Amino acid sequence: MIDIRPLAAPPGPVPIEPEPPPSPARSRPERDSAPLDTAVTLDLSPEAKRTIAEGRTPPAEPDPSQVRIRRDPDTRLMVFQVLDPASGSIIDQLPTEQALRAKTYARDVQTTQATAIGTTVARTA
């Protein structure tokens, strides 16, 4: 590198040497093959609050035979449903039925507003 400066000027900065590469990673201990528990569970129902207040353990996750995942035909969203094992009726659903209806309504309104002017014909008698 060529350094061009007056002779009376102080010397330039000293070049910095790059850091050496990091040492090889230590070998990881072998992991157990047992599956992990759920990291976080959230239950805001009054029954869950009562269970915690009474010091009882909350009920286990629903049985897979009591759970259904389907695609809503109107919104094309995936819907998670928990079913009553005795009757087969829906106990809980995410997203809720109201949220699905709101999504369908919003999409219909957006489609209506996007209709180009002059594409509909008004008839009067």
Secondary structure, 3 states (H helix, E strand, C coil): CCCCCCCCCCCCCCCCCCCCCCCCCCCCCCCCCCCCCCCCCCCCCHHHHHHHHCCCCCCCCCCHHHEEEEECCCCCCEEEEEECCCCCCEEEEECCHHHHHHHHHHHHHHHHHHCCCCCCCCCCC
